[in-house]
Amino acid sequence: MTPETLAEKVLSATRDAFEALNLDAAVLPAATAVERPRDPKHGDYASNIALQTAKKAGTNPRALAEQIAKNLTSTDGVAKVDIAGPGFLNITLDAAAAGEIAGKIVAAGDTYGANESMAGHNVNLEFVSANPTGPVHIGAVRWAAVGDALARVMRASGAKVTAEYYFNDAGSQIDNFSASLLASAKGEPTPENGYGGAYIADITADVLKQHPDALDADDPQEVFRVAGVDLMFAEIKSDLADFGTHFDVFFNEKDLHDKGELDAAVERLDKQGHIFESEGALWLRTTTFGDDKDRPLKKSNGEWTYFAADCAYYLDKRERGFDKLVIMLGADHHGYIGRMQAMSRAFGDEPGTLEILIGQLVNLLRDGKPLRMSKRAGTVLGLDDIVSAIGVDAARYALARYSADSSIDLDIDLWTRNSSDNPVYYVQYAHARIAGVLRNAADRGVDKGESYDASVLTHERESDLLKALAEFPSVVATAAELREPHRVARYAEELAGAYHRFQHDCRVLPVGDEEPTDLNRARLWVVDATRTVLANALALLGVSAPERM
């Protein structure tokens, strides 16, 4: 029995209790949920529905709980129901009902964990979005892991998700980048505010291969700008793809200007009544919607501001049919939240249409000491560095394992260690260990069969593992709802721990010449189900599930 099925039974038993007690069923929720109690002695699942509804119905919560418990106890699959405190329901399933989940997981395969909690939403998820002036640095690499995992989690929860990368191939940063390439080609020092390092020399050499006469052109810097940006961005795309991070759309800010979308956005905002002029400049009155000051859209010299492009880009997304826009930004962009949310409201959108997630810093450690980086000096710690240091799997797992709003000290020594204190190794080893058990079973001719007797799964470790397996869909749904894919990683570690304890205490295969029993076969179903869930959890993080280690 899944938690969702049990929750439906709890609600049905509550409806029957309301009818028996002549209470108004209109106060009942459309759906309810059950939770695993912290102490296993309190049963398999708990519900507070009596406490939630008794006061609204004008009755005593414990009296209501007693009636619900009476109804639930007569339900198939429920062994007993205890009432705790003022009306908590502590529910214990019988072994057969609890063990059914293994068969359902095996049958579902790689779709187990999928849910419909975000069905009907069309989401634009923008992340990384680094301008092509150098390799993807460590902060953006974090978004590459977290953003890609979040896209997977939301898709698994029924949402239609478009992963999008927004970039700008113009502006002062690009000017400094192209000037740096030109200086490198001439053998001159890096210009002030320019970029240095080996990658500048590499890009310069590649530009000169494509354009041997670049230095003789009428505008050499323009040649290096166009070719250099193309080469740098091609490298960024390739590196992200090799990292397992995929984008559906690469959107260039220049297109907004070329298509007149900035004018269209201002016109829309003007119709909403939020545009005003002051000292020759055009402004959006964002203070109406809680911003700390109004924001300029066009300067007195006629130049557009970056915020004007933000407005046009937002409107472009909305007109492409997205009902929810999620943007991931670095720690230095915290001040953007107020103005961006105010802009969304100025367009007439409801709160929640736009979500801005701020990621915190990543500190890469070696021998306990932080590695320093400077993009301008060329000492960039980026995607290649972290992948070469710990590998793609460990990098993706490590960066997605923590809440994005907390900083990370990522210790290279820990994440390359083949031991249980390395979280990704711990989870992958559990999957490989299971694959080994299933291979041994096949080699010995032990077949789990087409079905199994779930009632024999009565061991405490079996119960713990089965309950953990049953939680996976709700973990995925919660990770999607809260935009926290790290919950999947932490769940995978808990599941791996439950499996290791199970295998330590519960012999899966017969010994020697013993004939396989119903218990051996049932445990093989549990083992196969655990393999499925571990593989599915790792897949949501973009991490491989090895068969051998």
N, C-alpha and C positions, 0 to 999 in steps of 0.2 A: 504494500500500500504506500503510495506516495504522500508526502505532506499535503499536497494540493487535494488529493482524494479525501484524506482524513479531515481536512478543513471543511470540505463540502459536507461530510457526514456530521461534523460538529454543528454546522449551520442548520442542517436538516433537523438534528435532534433539538436544537434550540427553538426552531419554529414549532415543533411538536410540543415542546414544553410551554411555549406561549399559549398554544391552543388549549392545553390541559389546564393551565392556570387562568384562562380567560383574560389574557393580556393583549394589548394592541400590538400586533405584529408589524405595524407601520414603522416602528422605531428600530427594527432590525436592519443591519447593514446588508448591502447587496452581496457582499463577500466577506470572508474572514480569513484568518491565517492561524497556523499553529507554530509553535517554536520549540526547539529542543531545550529542555531545562539544563542549567549548568551542572546540577547534581543528577547523575543517572539514576539514583535511588528514587527520584521523584517521577519516574516513568520515562516513556520514550518521547512524549510530546506534551506541551502544556497549552492551555487556552484561557484567556481572560474574558471571554465573551459574556459571561454572566455579570461580571463587574462593569463591562462596557454598557450593557443594556438595561440592567435592573432599575437603576434610578430613573431612566427615561420612561420605563414602563410602570413605575410606581410600586415596585415590589422589593423584597429583601434579596440581595444578591446571593446569599448562601442558600436560601430556599429555592431560588431559581437554579442555582448550580446543582442542587440535589436532584431536581427534576430532569435537567439536561443529562446528568450522569446516569440516571436510571434509563433514559432513552438510549444513550450511547452504549451502555453495557450490553444491550440486546442487539447491537449492530454487529454484523459479521466482521471479523478481524480485530475487534476490540476485546482484549482479555479482561481489563478492569479499568475503572476510573475512580481516582481518589480526589477528594475535595480538600484543598489547603487554604488556611487563612479565611478571609471573608468570602471566598468564592472562586478561587483558582481551580481549574480542572487539570489534573495530572493524569495523562492517558497512557496506558500500557497496551501495546499491540500483542496479539499472539504471534508465535514464531512464524507461522505460515504466511500471515499477512505481511509481516516485516520482511520476510525473505523473498516475496514476490518481485521486489524492485530489481533484483539481479537479472531476472529474465527479461523484464521490460527494457533495461539498459542494453543488454546484449542485442535484443531485437531492434532497438532504435539505432544502435551503432553510432556513427559520427554525427547523427542529428540529436543525440541525447544532450540535454542542456538547453536546446533551443526553446524559446518561449515567445509569447505574443504580447509581452508587456509594453512594447513600443510600436506595435502594429499600427499602421496608418500614418506614421510620422515620416516626413521626407526631410532628411537632415543634411545640411551642408557642414562638414567638419573640416575646418582649416587649421593646418598645423605645419610646423617647421618654417616655411615661408622666409627663409634667409635669402638676402640678396646675393647675386653671384659675384662676390668680391673675394671669395676664398673658400676653402673646404668647409664642410659642415662642422661647426665647432661642437664641443661636448654638450653645451646647453641645448642646442638644436637637436643633437643626437638623442637626448632624453625625450624630446617631443616626437622624434621619429619612432621610438619604441612605444611610448605611451599612446600617441595618437593613433598609430596603426592598430594597437591592441584595443583601443576604445572603439574604433570603427568596426572591428571584428565582433566585439561584445554587443554593440548596438544592433548590428545586422543579425546576430544570433537571437536578439530579443524582438525581431520582427520589423525593425526600422529599415527604410530605404536610405542608404548612406552614400553620399558622394564625398570622397576624400579629395581635398583641394589644396594646392600649393599656390600662394600668391607671391609674385616677385615684381621687382622694378628694375629695368635695365637702363634707367636714366637717373639723374640727380647727382648730388655732390659725392656720394660714396662711389658711384660708378666713374665719375670724373677722376677721383683720386686713384681708383684702381687702374684706369687706362693710362693715367700719367705715370703710375708706377711701372707698368709694362713698358711704356716708351722709354723711361729712364733706364730700365734694365737693358733694353735693346741697344741703347747708346753707351752702356757701360758707365752711367752716371749714378750718383748716390740716390737713394730713395727720397723722393720729394717730401716736404713737410705734409703731414697728415696722410702720407701714402702708405702702401703696404709693402712689407719686405718678406724675406724668407724664400726657401727653396721652391715653393710652388709658383712664385712669381717668375722665377727664372725658367721653370718648366713651361708655363703658359706662354711666356715670351718666345721661347724656342719653337713651340708649336705654331704660334702666329707667323713667325718668320718662315717656317716651312710652307705654310699656306700662301703667304704673301711675301716672297723674297724681296720685293721692291717697296716694302711698307715704309721704310725710312725716307724714301724718295717721293712719296705721295704728297699731294697738295696739303692734305691734313693728316699727317701720320698718326696723331693721337686718335682720330676718328677710326682709322683702320684698326688700331689696337683695341679700341673700345668695342667695336662690333664683333670682331673675330675673337677677342679675349673673353667677352661675356658669353658668346656661344660655346666656346671651349670649356669655360669654367662651369657653365650651367649643365653642359653635357656630362661633365665629370660628377657633378652633384647628383644628377638623375641616376647615373650608373651606380654610384656609391650607395644611394638609398635603395635602389632595386636589389643590389647585392646584400643589403642589410635586411631584405625582406619587407621593406616598406614601400607600398604601392599607392600611387595617386591616380585618381580618375581624371582630374583636371589640373592643368598648369595654367594659371591665369596671370596675364601680364597687365600691370597697371596702365601701361601705354595704350592698351586697347580702350580703356575708359575714356581717355582723352581723344583718341582718334574717332570714336563713335559718338562723341558729343554727350556722353553720359553724365559728365559733371554738370553741364547746363540743365540736363533733364532732371537731375536730382535736386538742384537748387529751385527749379520751377515747381517741382512737387512740394518741396518744403515751404515755398512761398505761398502756394495755394492753401497749405495747412495754417498759414498765418504766423510763421515763426522766423521769417527772414527780416532783417533790418539793415539799414546803411548807417555808417558812422565814420566820419573823417575820410570819406572816399573809399572805404572798405565795405565788404559785404559780410554780414555776420549771421550766425544761427543762434537764436535765443535758447540755449541749452539750460540756462538757469531755471527756466519754467519747469524743467523736469528733473531738478535736483542737482545739476552740475554746479561746481563752485564758481564758475564764471562762464560768460558767453564765449563762443568760439568763432574765429574768423574763417570764412570760406574763400574769399578772394581779397588779396591785398590791394592797397590803394594804387599800386602800379599795374594792376590787372592780372598779376600772377595768381594761380590757384594755390591754395595751401594743401598740405598733406591730408588735413581733415576733410577737405572737399572730396578728395579721392576716396577716403574712407566712406563718406556718405554715398557716393556714386556706386562704390563696390557693394555696399550693403543693399542698396536698392536693386542692383543687378541680380544679386542672389535671390532676393525676394521675388523678383519678376521671373526668375527661372523656376519658381514653384516650390522653393524650400519653405517649410513652415517653422523650422527650427534651425537657427544658425549657431554653431559652436565654434569659438575661436580660441586657440591655444597660444598664449603669449609668454614671453620670458619675464623673469623677475623684475626687470627694469621697466616694464610696461604697466605697472600697477596703476599709474595715474590715468591710463586710458579708460579704465572701467566706467568712471562717472560720465565722461563725455560720450562714450559709445552707447551706453544705456540711454542717455538723454536723447541722443540722435535717433535711436530706435523708436523711442516714444514720440519724438517729433514727427516721425513718418506715420504715426497713428497705430503702431503695433503694441500689442499687449505685453506686460512684463513676462519674461520667460521666453519670448521669441528669440532674443539674443542672449547667449551665455558666453561669458569670457572666463576662461580658466587660466590662472597664472601659475606657471611652474617655477620652482625654486632652483637654486644653483646645484651643480654637481661638482664635487671636489674629488679628483682622481688622486689616489694615494699609492705610493710604492715605498715599502719599508717603513710604513707609518708616516711618511712625509708627503705633503701635497706637492703635486706637479703643477708648475705655473704655466700660464699661457698668455700670449699677447698676439692678437690677430695682426696688428700693424707691424710688430717686430718679426712676425713670421713663426713664432713659437706657438703654433696653433695645436691644441689638443682636440682632435676631432674624431670623426667616425673611423678613419683608418687606424688611428692610434689605439682606440679602445678595442677594435676588432682584432688587431694584431696582438694586443696584450692578453685578451681573455677569450676571444672568439665571438662569433655572432650570437650563438645561443645564450651564453653567459651574459653578454652585453645587453641583449634585449630583455632577458629575465631580470637582471640587476636593475635596469633603468625603469622597468614597469612594475617592480615589486613594491615600491614605496608610493605613498600618497604624493601626488604631484605638487601639493602645496608645502611639502617639507623638503629641506635640503638633504643631499645624499653625500656621504663620505664613501666613495667606492674604492675599496681596497683590492688592488690587483692581486695581491698574494692570496686573499680569501677566495676570490672568484676563479682562481686557477687551481685550487686545491681539490684533489680527488678524495673528499672525505665528507662526512655527514654535516659538518658545519658550513659547507658550501650549499646554499639552498637549491640552486639549479641542479647540482650533482645529486643531491638528496632525492629530488623528485624524479629526475631522469633515471637514477639507479633503481628506484622502485618500479618504474615501468619496465626497465630491462630485466629486473629480477622476475617480474611476472611473466614476461615473454619466455624466460628460461623455464619456468614452471610449466607453461603450456607446451613448450617444445618437449620437455621430459615426459609429459603426459602422452603426447602423440607418439614418441619413441617407444613408450611402454604399452601402447595400445589402450590407454585409459581414455575412454570417450565420455564426455559429459552428457551425451545423448540429446534427444530433442526436447526433453523436459526434465524437471527435477522435483524432489519432495522438499519444499521449503520449510516444512514443519520440523525438520531435523536440525535446522540452524538455530540452536539454542544457546551456544556458547556466548559469553559476554563479549569476547573480541569480535565474534561474528556480528552481534547486534550493533556494536559501536561502528563497525565498518559499513554495515548496511545503512545505518542512519546517516552516516557521512555521505554515502553515495546518493542517497535520496535528496540531499540538500542542494546538489549541483545546479539544477535549473533556477532555484531561487537565488543562489549566489550570482549567477550570470545576470539575472534580471535586476538585482540590486546594483551590481557593478555598472550596468547600463544606465539605470535610473540616476545614480549618484555620480556618474562619469568617473568611476574609480576602478579601472581594470586591475589595480593592485590586489583587489579582493580575490580575484581568480588565482593569483599567484599564492597568496596566503592560504587559500582553501586547498590548493594542490599540495602544499607542504603538510597541512593537517591530514589530508587524505593519505599521503605517502606514509606519514607516521602511523595512522590507523592500520594501514596495510602491513607495515613492518611488524607491528605488535600482533596482528592477526596471524601472520605466517610463523611468528615465533611460538605462539601458543596453540595453533590449530594445524595439525598435520593434514596437508591437502591430498597427497598421493599415498596409496597403500605401500607398505614396507615389504620388500622381498617378493615372495610368491603369494602374498595376500591378494584375494580377489577384491576388486573395487566395490565399495559399499555405496548405499544411497547417500551417505554423508560425504564420501569422497567426490561423488558426482555433483552434489549440491555445492560443495566448496569450490569446485572447478568453475561453476557458474559465477560464483561470487568473485573469483580471481579474474575471470574474463571480463566481468562487469567493471571491476576496478581498473583493468588495463584500458578499457574503453574510455572511462571518465578521465583518467590521467592524460591519455592522448588528446582528448577533446579540450581539456583545460590548457595543456601546453600549446595546442593549435591556436587557441584564442589569444595567446601571448606571442604567437609567431615563433615558437620554439619547437625543435624537433623532439620526437619521442623515440629514442633509440631502442633497438631490439637487443643489442649487446653493448656492454661497457667493460 
